[in-house]
Amino acid sequence: MPDDLYDERIERRRERDTALQAVVDDLVRRSAGRPVDAVRADLERTLAAEGLPEMPSGWLDAVASAATIGDPYVVSSYAEHHEDVPPVRDHHTGTGVD
């Protein structure tokens, strides 16, 4: 595979990952305490509205489950470093952990 084609594929992947991470981060900020099924449906609607690809059922379940307890799901290390990922919550005190 030529280097420019490889670079283009990497850039498309990074763009997709950062777009997914932005959707996940927003979902986490507004979903704590909501039912998992409602959060998953919200996630699926938002992904479609943003023009992002359909994701596997297990991925949707993992993201929705984490969001209901206020925990972020990290899409990739690249996305984590380029988006404003919410901090993991300390479930004993209810505050963020740095």
C-alpha positions in Angstrom: 0.0 0.0 0.0 1.5 3.4 -1.0 2.3 5.7 2.0 -0.2 8.4 0.9 -3.0 5.9 0.8 -2.0 4.6 4.2 -1.8 8.2 5.6 -5.3 9.0 4.2 -6.8 5.9 5.8 -5.2 6.8 9.1 -6.5 10.4 8.9 -10.1 9.1 8.1 -9.9 6.8 11.1 -8.8 9.6 13.4 -11.6 11.9 12.1 -14.1 9.2 12.7 -12.7 8.4 16.2 -12.8 12.0 17.3 -16.4 12.4 16.0 -17.4 9.3 17.9 -15.6 10.5 21.0 -17.5 13.8 20.9 -20.8 12.0 20.7 -19.8 9.7 23.6 -18.6 12.5 25.7 -21.8 14.5 25.2 -23.8 11.3 26.0 -21.9 10.7 29.3 -22.5 14.3 30.4 -26.3 14.0 30.1 -27.0 10.3 30.8 -26.1 9.5 34.4 -29.0 7.8 36.1 -31.0 7.2 32.9 -32.1 3.7 31.8 -29.6 1.9 29.7 -32.1 1.2 26.9 -33.0 4.9 26.7 -29.3 5.9 26.5 -28.6 3.3 23.9 -31.5 4.5 21.7 -30.3 8.1 22.2 -26.8 7.0 21.2 -28.1 5.3 18.0 -30.1 8.3 17.0 -27.2 10.7 17.6 -24.8 8.5 15.6 -27.2 8.5 12.7 -27.9 12.2 12.9 -24.1 12.9 12.8 -23.7 10.6 9.8 -21.5 8.2 11.7 -21.5 4.5 10.9 -23.7 2.0 12.7 -21.7 0.4 15.5 -21.8 -3.2 16.8 -24.4 -4.1 19.4 -21.8 -4.9 22.0 -20.1 -1.5 21.5 -23.5 0.3 21.9 -24.3 -1.6 25.0 -20.8 -0.9 26.6 -21.0 2.9 25.8 -24.6 3.1 27.1 -23.9 1.2 30.2 -20.9 3.3 31.1 -22.8 6.5 30.4 -25.6 5.6 32.8 -23.2 5.7 35.6 -21.3 8.8 34.4 -18.2 7.0 33.1 -16.7 7.9 29.8 -16.0 5.3 27.1 -12.7 6.0 25.3 -12.9 5.3 21.6 -9.2 5.4 21.0 -6.1 7.0 22.5 -6.0 9.5 19.7 -9.5 10.6 20.3 -8.9 10.7 24.1 -6.1 13.2 23.5 -8.0 15.3 21.0 -11.4 15.5 22.7 -12.6 16.7 26.1 -13.3 13.3 27.7 -15.1 13.7 31.0 -13.2 12.4 34.0 -14.0 8.9 35.4 -16.4 9.3 38.4 -15.5 8.2 41.9 -18.6 6.1 42.6 -18.0 6.4 46.4 -18.0 10.2 46.5 -19.8 11.1 43.2 -17.0 13.3 42.1 -14.5 13.2 39.2 -11.2 11.5 39.5 -8.1 13.2 38.0 
